[in-house]
Amino acid sequence: MTPPLHLSLAGQAVEVLRELVLTGEIPPGTRVNEVELAQRLGISRGPLREAIRHLASEGLLVLVPHRGASVPTADAAEVQALFELRTALECAAAGLAASRRTEADVVRLRAVCEESRRAYSAGERFPYRLDLAFHQSLLDAARSPRIAEQVRLVQQRVVLLRSGLRDDPPHQHASLDDHDALVAAVASGEPGRASDAMRRHLARVCAQMLTSLG
């Protein structure tokens, strides 16, 4: 059955608004202008408000009574809390991926790493879509839908907070090296090695974000 039009529009608005937030086009700390955004998307404010409520439930927007929605800003406590959760979830996922991966999973992980390096070499700002694609490919290899569901929500919030921080090319290069090390660990079929590689990667990313917050 085709969903009601307003639900379809709200669903489309969710994806567009999520992209605007995660890419930093609507920067952290910025209030969402409902009138302007509804005009830009060519929809009424009803579906847009549904989309805003949905993204607020994912932690990508903050709703304040009588003031509307805004994009949250990063602080050290929030970053630390998110990475504690990411570490618990993604280290487990990395270990499972090493145990359950197929050759096709390894091929996909290597392909994402190669694409990321090409983008970096071309001078592209480390694109969140490729970072998420890598971690999603690893989650696919882990074959644990419940872990994957929770990781996706946490990763989005980390991407959001990173969008408001300055670029750090050495950090970006180090992330690419970390991803290569993770692929090698997963391909080796050694759960402990894969889990340790993920822990080191997340610890470094967390430290870099905390340093950027100053």
Beta strands, then each sheet from edge to edge (+ up, - down):
strand 1: 62-64
strand 2: 68-70
sheet 1: 1+ 2-
end
